[in-house]
């Protein structure tokens, strides 16, 4: 098992997808548009339309695309 924080987000996701044990559980979530805007304002994210910057600012290991209906 890897020490917590010893893997990059990419390594963590690929390890989990291969049914192996990553250093920690990968973090990922969906937000409503309203919740996302409140998070962007609270964290003062410079480029809120940049999915990678948003994911990094909130500490996510993965990025979601598309709407949930």
N, C-alpha and C positions, 0 to 999 in steps of 0.2 A: 504494500500500500504506500502511496506517496504522501509526503508531509503536506498538510494544508497550505495552499498558496504556492505550491511548487510547480504547478502546471499553468500553461496559458489557457485562455478560454477555449481556443481551438483544440488543444490537446485534451482538455477536460471533456468537451462534447464528443470528440471522436472516440475517446476511451469509453465513455458511457454508452455510445451507440454500438460499440463492439462487445457490450455486456461484460466489460471489465470494470474494476473499481478505480474511479478517479480520485484525486486528492480531496475533493469535496463534491457535494451534489451540484450539478450545473444549475444556474439560476436563469429563469426565463419566465415571462409573464405577458399577459395582454392587458391593455388599458383602453378604456373608452376615450374618445377624443377629448372630452371635458377633463378627465383625470390626467391625461397626458399633458394638456395645456397647463394645468395647475402644477404639475411636476416640473415642467420646463421653466415656468416662472419662479418657482421656489429654488431651483438649482441654478438659475440664470444661465441656461445652456445657450451658447453663442449661435449655433446653427441648428435650430430645432427641427428642420426638415431632413437633417442628416441622420439616418437611422443608426449608423455605427457610432456617431458621437452621442446620441441619446442613450444607446445601450451601454456605452462605456461610462457615461455620467451616472447612471443608476446602478451600475455594477452587474449588468447582465452578461451571460456567456453566449447568448444567442439572440438573434433578431427575428421578429415575426413580420410577416407580410400578409396583406389581405384582411378583409373584414370578416368578422364572425356574425353570421345571421341566425 
